[in-house]
């Protein structure tokens, strides 16, 4: 993750450059998710991080987490274990 012109973006580096061209601009919730993923976390912990940070319902947080993870998985920016 990089800060470019006041925006948080994911930029592919290393071997990932061949698989993904471009950048992904992160909104505030995606930034929280990406930061938590850097430390290793579960989907439930990601949901709780959004609930605690933005004071939203668990249902809304779950939808945000699922959508963000699907995007990152489809772009091969993360893997699931």
ZIVENUR-V119038 format. One line per field, one symbol per residue. phi: phi as a letter, one per 20 degrees, with the letter a starting at -180 (. if undefined). psi: psi as a letter, one per 30 degrees, with the letter a starting at -180 (. if undefined). burial: 1 if it has 16 or more other ideal C-beta (glycine too) atoms within 10 Angstrom, else 0. Layout:
phi->???
psi->???
burial->???
This chain:
phi->.cdclmdececfcmffffebdocdeeefffffffffffemaeffffgfffgffdldffffffffffffffffffeleccdd
psi->kljkhgkklkkklbffeefkkaljkkaeeeeeeeeeffgklleeeeeeeeeeefhlleeeeeeeeeeeeeeeeeghfllk.
burial->000000010101000000000001010011111101100000000111111000010000110110011001000011000
